[in-house]
Amino acid sequence: MPPPDAKSPADHAIEIIENPQTIADMFRNGLTIGVLRHEDHEGVAAMYKVRDEAHKNGGWEVLRTTVDFPITIASDDAEDEAVVYECDEQAFVERTHKIMRMVPNSPVQHQRRFVFLSDHLVLNLEENHVAVGQETLHFKAAHLVVKKDGAWKVKMVVEGGWGRAAKLTGATFNIRVKGT
């Protein structure tokens, strides 16, 4: 943990932005923002293959290895309001169990598109199709994926409509966690 008086990367960025000459000097000296030397599609896809298998087989211990905790989650709550919150590992597992009980043993098809922002930051934009009984639910999702200690991990999940899905399925599901 940084010392209390340490400046955050955002503080440094603001200082740089406030001095246009500093920005010009930095670019002249080779600064590039969001350096992207290699789009590791295979590595990110391999991480998602592990996640997909874990979801399908209830491999919660394996699923945990693909997440950088704490994870940020955004969706709609049971009142159809947008909510963003952070989950530690325990809260994430509890939330995931609730969701998986809503759609037990349902095959999920993912259409993923990876957008590489840098060598260590990727956005995954998904179209998902989940078979529930005779119906197929469609929803979009986005994940921020980060490379940490050489491994790709999900850091943020954004999925709309879980509160509404709970109402439609009769589940008692509210994604708010203690303290939010």
C-alpha positions in Angstrom: 0.0 0.0 0.0 1.4 3.4 -0.9 2.2 5.9 1.8 -0.7 8.3 2.6 1.1 11.3 1.0 2.0 9.4 -2.2 0.5 10.8 -5.4 -1.7 8.6 -7.5 -1.1 8.1 -11.2 -4.1 10.4 -11.7 -2.5 13.1 -9.7 0.6 12.9 -11.8 -1.4 12.9 -15.0 -3.2 16.1 -13.8 0.1 17.8 -13.2 1.3 16.9 -16.6 -1.9 18.1 -18.3 -1.7 21.4 -16.5 1.7 22.1 -18.1 1.4 21.8 -21.9 5.2 22.3 -22.3 5.8 19.2 -20.2 3.4 17.2 -22.5 5.2 18.4 -25.7 8.6 17.6 -24.2 7.4 14.1 -23.2 6.1 13.3 -26.7 9.4 14.7 -28.3 11.3 12.3 -26.0 9.3 9.2 -27.2 6.3 9.1 -24.9 3.5 7.0 -26.1 0.3 6.5 -24.2 -1.2 3.0 -24.0 1.8 1.2 -25.4 0.7 -1.7 -27.5 3.5 -3.9 -28.8 1.6 -7.2 -29.0 -2.1 -8.1 -29.0 -2.1 -11.3 -27.0 -5.5 -12.7 -28.3 -4.4 -16.2 -27.6 -3.6 -15.5 -24.0 -6.8 -13.7 -23.3 -8.8 -16.3 -25.2 -7.1 -19.1 -23.1 -8.1 -17.3 -19.9 -11.8 -17.1 -21.1 -11.7 -20.8 -22.0 -10.7 -21.6 -18.4 -13.5 -19.3 -17.2 -16.1 -20.9 -19.5 -15.2 -24.4 -18.3 -15.3 -23.3 -14.7 -18.8 -21.8 -15.1 -20.0 -24.9 -16.9 -18.6 -27.3 -14.3 -19.0 -25.3 -11.2 -15.2 -25.0 -10.8 -15.3 -22.1 -8.4 -11.7 -22.5 -7.2 -10.5 -22.4 -10.8 -12.7 -19.4 -11.6 -11.1 -17.4 -8.7 -7.7 -17.7 -10.4 -9.0 -15.7 -13.4 -10.1 -12.7 -11.3 -8.0 -9.8 -9.9 -9.6 -9.1 -6.6 -11.2 -6.9 -5.5 -13.3 -6.9 -8.7 -15.6 -4.0 -9.7 -19.1 -5.0 -10.9 -21.7 -2.9 -12.6 -25.3 -3.9 -13.4 -28.9 -3.0 -12.6 -30.4 -3.8 -9.3 -33.8 -5.3 -8.6 -35.3 -1.8 -8.8 -33.8 -1.3 -12.3 -31.3 1.2 -11.1 -27.6 1.2 -12.2 -25.3 0.2 -9.4 -21.5 -0.1 -9.3 -19.7 -1.8 -6.5 -16.5 -3.6 -5.5 -16.5 -7.2 -4.5 -13.9 -9.1 -2.5 -13.4 -12.7 -3.3 -16.0 -14.0 -0.9 -18.7 -11.6 -2.1 -17.9 -12.4 -5.7 -18.3 -16.2 -5.1 -21.6 -15.6 -3.3 -22.9 -13.4 -6.2 -21.8 -15.8 -8.8 -23.5 -18.7 -7.0 -26.8 -16.7 -7.0 -26.5 -16.0 -10.7 -25.7 -19.5 -11.6 -28.7 -20.8 -9.7 -30.9 -18.5 -11.8 -29.7 -20.2 -14.9 -28.6 -23.7 -13.8 -26.9 -26.0 -16.4 -27.8 -23.5 -19.1 -25.5 -23.5 -22.1 -24.0 -20.1 -22.8 -22.8 -18.9 -26.1 -20.3 -16.0 -26.1 -19.4 -13.8 -29.0 -16.3 -11.9 -27.8 -14.4 -9.1 -29.2 -11.1 -8.1 -27.6 -10.0 -4.4 -27.8 -6.4 -4.1 -26.7 -5.7 -0.7 -25.1 -2.1 -1.5 -24.2 0.0 -4.6 -23.6 -1.7 -5.0 -20.1 -5.3 -3.6 -20.6 -8.0 -5.2 -22.7 -11.7 -4.6 -23.1 -13.8 -7.7 -23.8 -17.1 -6.8 -25.4 -19.5 -9.7 -25.4 -22.8 -10.7 -26.9 -24.2 -13.6 -24.8 -26.9 -16.1 -25.4 -28.2 -18.3 -22.5 -30.7 -21.0 -23.1 -33.2 -21.1 -20.2 -35.9 -23.7 -20.8 -37.6 -22.9 -24.1 -36.3 -19.3 -24.1 -33.0 -17.9 -25.0 -31.8 -14.8 -23.0 -29.6 -12.3 -24.8 -27.4 -9.8 -23.0 -24.4 -7.7 -23.6 -21.4 -7.5 -21.3 -18.0 -5.8 -21.0 -15.0 -6.8 -19.0 -11.9 -5.0 -18.3 -9.1 -7.6 -18.4 -5.7 -6.8 -16.9 -2.4 -8.6 -17.2 -1.1 -9.1 -13.7 2.0 -11.1 -12.7 2.1 -12.4 -16.3 -1.5 -13.7 -16.2 -4.7 -12.3 -17.7 -7.4 -11.6 -15.1 -10.8 -10.0 -15.1 -10.8 -6.8 -13.1 -14.2 -5.3 -13.9 -17.5 -6.8 -15.2 -20.3 -4.7 -16.6 -23.6 -6.6 -17.4 -26.9 -5.0 -17.7 -30.2 -6.4 -16.7 -29.6 -8.8 -13.8 -32.1 -7.2 -11.6 -34.7 -7.5 -14.3 -33.7 -11.1 -15.0 -34.3 -11.9 -11.3 -37.8 -10.5 -11.5 -38.6 -12.4 -14.6 -37.4 -15.7 -13.2 -38.9 -15.2 -9.8 -35.5 -15.3 -8.1 -34.8 -13.3 -5.0 -31.7 -11.6 -6.3 -30.4 -8.2 -5.6 -26.8 -7.4 -6.6 -26.3 -4.8 -3.9 -23.8 -6.0 -1.3 -23.3 -4.9 2.4 -22.5 -1.3 2.7 -23.8 -0.1 -0.7 
